[in-house]
Amino acid sequence: MSLYIPMPIFWGVSVFAHVLQQILGKTFWINLTRFKIYRQKSWLCNSQKISTELGYQPSYPLQKGLSITAKWYKEKKWL
């Protein structure tokens, strides 16, 4: 399921949530940080450059890392 939300509306809700976060000290799923992330047209994740230039090797394969991340988000009640 997908839901289209016009960017001006998403931005307005994000600003409102940001103000509430500052007042209440709680984190909301929709906030200015998420707005900045979701307004991007596309994303590309590739560790090749950091591996080549700095010798970095990921601790987990992508699928396992995504699974761990999703579990963390669920524990924090963000999903």
C-alpha positions as CSV (number, residue, x, y, z in Angstrom):
1,M,0.0,0.0,0.0
2,S,1.3,3.5,-0.8
3,L,-0.1,6.8,0.2
4,Y,0.7,10.0,-1.7
5,I,1.0,13.1,0.6
6,P,1.8,16.4,-1.1
7,M,5.2,17.7,0.1
8,P,3.7,21.0,1.4
9,I,1.3,19.1,3.6
10,F,4.1,16.7,4.8
11,W,6.3,19.7,5.6
12,G,3.6,21.4,7.6
13,V,2.8,18.3,9.6
14,S,6.6,17.8,10.1
15,V,7.0,21.3,11.5
16,F,4.0,20.9,13.8
17,A,5.4,17.5,15.0
18,H,8.8,19.2,15.6
19,V,7.3,21.9,17.8
20,L,5.4,19.2,19.7
21,Q,8.6,17.2,20.2
22,Q,10.3,20.3,21.7
23,I,7.4,21.0,24.0
24,L,6.6,17.4,25.1
25,G,10.1,15.9,24.9
26,K,8.8,13.0,22.8
27,T,9.9,11.7,19.4
28,F,7.3,11.4,16.7
29,W,7.5,9.2,13.6
30,I,6.9,12.3,11.4
31,N,9.3,15.1,12.1
32,L,11.6,17.4,10.2
33,T,14.4,14.9,10.0
34,R,12.1,12.4,8.3
35,F,10.8,15.1,6.0
36,K,14.4,15.8,4.8
37,I,14.9,12.0,4.3
38,Y,11.6,11.3,2.4
39,R,11.7,14.3,0.1
40,Q,14.7,12.7,-1.7
41,K,13.8,11.4,-5.1
42,S,16.0,8.3,-4.8
43,W,18.6,6.6,-2.6
44,L,21.5,4.4,-3.3
45,C,23.4,2.4,-0.7
46,N,26.7,1.0,-1.7
47,S,29.8,0.4,0.5
48,Q,32.2,-0.2,-2.4
49,K,33.9,3.2,-2.2
50,I,34.6,3.1,1.6
51,S,35.8,-0.5,1.2
52,T,38.2,0.4,-1.5
53,E,39.5,3.7,-0.1
54,L,39.5,2.9,3.6
55,G,39.4,-0.9,3.8
56,Y,36.1,-0.8,5.7
57,Q,34.1,-4.1,5.7
58,P,30.5,-4.2,6.9
59,S,29.9,-6.2,10.1
60,Y,26.8,-7.9,8.6
61,P,25.5,-8.7,5.1
62,L,22.8,-6.2,4.0
63,Q,19.8,-8.5,4.7
64,K,21.0,-9.2,8.2
65,G,21.7,-5.6,8.9
66,L,18.2,-4.6,7.7
67,S,16.6,-7.3,9.9
68,I,18.5,-6.0,13.0
69,T,17.5,-2.4,12.1
70,A,13.9,-3.3,11.7
71,K,13.9,-5.1,15.0
72,W,15.4,-2.1,16.7
73,Y,12.8,0.2,15.2
74,K,10.0,-2.1,16.4
75,E,11.5,-2.2,19.9
76,K,11.5,1.6,20.0
77,K,7.9,1.5,18.6
78,W,8.9,3.5,15.5
79,L,7.4,0.7,13.3
